[in-house]
Structures are given as structure tokens and as C-alpha cells.
Amino acid sequence: MSGTAQNPDQENSPEEAQLDDNAQENGAAEDGVPPVVDAYEVMEIRIAELEAEVAEAKDRQLRALAEAENTRRRGQKDRDDALRYGGVKLARDILPVLDNLQRAIRSVSSEQREQAADVMAGVELTERELIGALEKNNIMRINPEIGDKFDANQHQAMFEAPVPGAAKGTIIEVIQEGFICHDRLIRAATVGVARAVVEAPGDAPETDAES
């Protein structure tokens, strides 16, 4: 018989070694012959695994970038708010001082004002400078006029009273001015508000009886 016998000690080629490994992993067939593994199927499985890993890594990268952008935006907003509303805390500390100063000015009688004209001029100058310092920090006064419409966003009603001739919901008295910084309310102006006047039955206008 012609042909060359295979040397049992001869090393297998890499392809044969791969087939042997696959056969050991998957188990031999019932007839004892190792199953043939489709190299393309193995390649497709590996490609799918690699694609899944790449997709996961890309998702992690996108999440990290989104978190970094959110952190940057929050930091920028905090800086903008600090510049925009930086005077709010100072205003809340100064306003009681301004209130007391204004009460003192209002409590001075005309006679006392004449006797201490220079002193009163200095006190009123201090009041104006305090208000000016607040305005430089964007702290603006809310000082409604009598007859203005009540605004719940800027005014606080301390009482309601029927006032003849005053429309319902209009301001009839300003008790204390308020303050606002841009769109942030620091203190609402306290006011009195007109309510509807209830007319007694006898006050109704008379009409001519039908003949």
C-alpha cells in the first residue's frame, strides 16, 4: 500500500489545534468524531461581543460627558446667581436698620424738625444714601401708590376695608414699602386693600312704579 503514515509525534498545525480545542469544549459526537465548528459562526459571535463592548464603552463615555456638562452648567448658574442676587443677603440685614431710621424720621414733629434742622438734614441724607447703596446692588423699592391694583406677587394685604369710591382690590393705604432684586422678592410691600362696599337695602336707588 502506497502513502506515508502519519507520525504520531508530529505536532498539529494551528488550525488543527483550534479544531481539537473546540472538540474538547463542545464534546465529541455520539459516533466519536469531533463536531466540525464553523469558523465564520465563531467570528460572528466574537464580532457581536466586541460590538457590545464598544457600545457599552460609548454609552459610559456619553454619560460621563453629560454629567460633566451638567456640572459645568450648575457651576455657571451658581456664579450667575451670585452676581445677580449677591446683594440680597446684605439687603435683608440692612432693611431693619432702614426701617428704624425711617420710623425715627416720621416720628419727628414739625417743631422738632425746625429746632434740629441740621440734624434732620443729616439723618435724611443717611436715609437717601442707604437707599442708593441698595439700588447700586439692584435692590429696588416696591412703593405702591394709593389706588394701585393689589398685586399678590409684590404686595401683602394687612387688612381689607370698605372705602366708598375705591374699587375693590385697590390699595387704600401703604403701611411699609417692599424691596425686590431683579425677579426675586426680598420683602413684599404691606398694604391695606379696599373691599366691596355692601349697600343696605334702603340705600338702593328708587325706581318709578309702573302705572
SVG drawing of the C-alpha trace seen along z (x, -y; Angstrom):
<svg xmlns="http://www.w3.org/2000/svg" viewBox="-101 -126 108 128">
<polyline fill="none" stroke="black" stroke-width="0.4" points="0.0,0.0 1.4,-3.4 1.2,-6.5 3.0,-7.9 2.0,-7.1 1.4,-10.0 3.9,-10.3 2.0,-10.3 4.7,-12.6 4.3,-15.2 2.9,-18.5 -0.5,-19.6 -0.9,-22.8 -2.6,-25.8 -5.8,-25.1 -5.8,-21.5 -5.1,-22.6 -8.1,-25.0 -10.3,-22.2 -9.1,-19.9 -9.8,-22.6 -13.3,-23.2 -13.9,-19.5 -12.8,-19.2 -15.0,-22.1 -18.1,-21.1 -17.7,-17.3 -17.4,-14.6 -20.3,-13.4 -22.1,-10.2 -20.0,-8.3 -16.8,-9.6 -16.0,-12.0 -15.4,-15.6 -18.0,-18.1 -16.9,-20.5 -17.0,-24.1 -18.0,-26.8 -15.2,-29.3 -17.5,-32.0 -20.0,-31.5 -17.3,-31.8 -16.1,-35.0 -19.6,-36.4 -20.1,-35.7 -16.8,-37.4 -17.7,-40.4 -21.0,-40.7 -19.3,-40.6 -16.8,-43.3 -19.6,-45.5 -21.5,-45.1 -18.3,-46.1 -17.8,-49.1 -21.5,-50.2 -21.2,-49.9 -17.9,-51.9 -19.5,-54.6 -22.6,-54.7 -20.3,-55.2 -18.4,-57.9 -21.6,-59.8 -22.9,-59.5 -19.6,-60.9 -19.7,-63.8 -23.4,-64.6 -22.6,-64.6 -19.6,-66.9 -21.8,-69.3 -24.4,-69.3 -21.8,-70.1 -20.5,-72.9 -23.9,-74.3 -24.7,-74.2 -21.5,-75.9 -22.2,-78.6 -25.7,-79.1 -24.3,-79.4 -21.8,-82.0 -24.5,-83.9 -26.9,-83.8 -24.1,-85.0 -23.6,-88.1 -27.3,-88.7 -28.5,-88.2 -25.4,-88.9 -26.9,-91.9 -30.0,-90.0 -28.4,-88.8 -26.9,-92.2 -30.3,-93.9 -32.0,-91.6 -29.5,-92.7 -29.8,-96.4 -33.6,-96.7 -34.4,-96.6 -31.8,-99.5 -33.5,-101.5 -36.9,-100.8 -35.9,-102.1 -34.3,-105.2 -37.5,-105.9 -39.7,-105.5 -37.5,-107.9 -37.8,-110.5 -41.6,-110.1 -41.9,-110.5 -40.2,-113.9 -42.7,-116.7 -42.6,-119.9 -41.4,-121.9 -38.6,-119.4 -37.6,-119.5 -37.3,-123.3 -35.2,-123.1 -32.9,-120.5 -32.9,-121.3 -29.2,-120.4 -29.5,-117.1 -32.6,-116.1 -30.9,-117.0 -28.1,-114.7 -30.5,-111.9 -32.4,-112.2 -29.2,-112.2 -28.2,-109.0 -31.6,-107.5 -31.1,-108.5 -27.5,-107.1 -28.8,-103.8 -31.4,-103.5 -28.9,-104.5 -26.5,-101.7 -29.3,-99.2 -30.1,-100.4 -26.5,-100.0 -26.8,-96.4 -30.0,-96.0 -32.2,-96.2 -35.2,-98.2 -38.1,-99.6 -41.7,-98.5 -43.6,-101.6 -47.2,-101.4 -49.4,-104.4 -52.9,-104.8 -55.4,-103.5 -52.9,-101.0 -54.2,-97.5 -53.2,-95.0 -50.5,-92.5 -50.1,-89.4 -46.7,-88.9 -45.3,-92.1 -47.9,-93.2 -49.1,-91.7 -52.5,-92.7 -52.6,-93.5 -56.3,-94.4 -59.4,-94.9 -61.8,-97.7 -64.8,-99.1 -64.0,-102.5 -66.7,-104.4 -65.4,-105.4 -62.5,-102.9 -62.6,-100.0 -62.5,-96.5 -58.9,-95.2 -57.2,-98.5 -54.7,-99.8 -56.1,-102.3 -53.0,-102.5 -49.3,-101.8 -48.0,-100.6 -44.5,-99.6 -42.6,-99.6 -41.2,-96.4 -38.0,-95.5 -37.1,-93.3 -33.9,-92.2 -34.5,-91.5 -37.2,-88.8 -36.5,-87.7 -38.8,-89.2 -37.0,-90.2 -39.9,-91.8 -43.4,-92.4 -44.9,-95.9 -47.5,-95.7 -50.7,-97.5 -54.4,-97.9 -56.9,-96.8 -60.4,-98.0 -63.2,-95.5 -66.6,-95.8 -69.0,-98.2 -72.2,-96.4 -75.1,-98.7 -78.0,-98.4 -81.4,-97.5 -82.7,-101.0 -79.8,-102.5 -80.9,-101.0 -81.9,-103.6 -85.7,-104.1 -87.4,-103.3 -90.8,-104.7 -93.7,-102.2 -95.3,-101.0 -98.6,-102.8"/>
</svg>
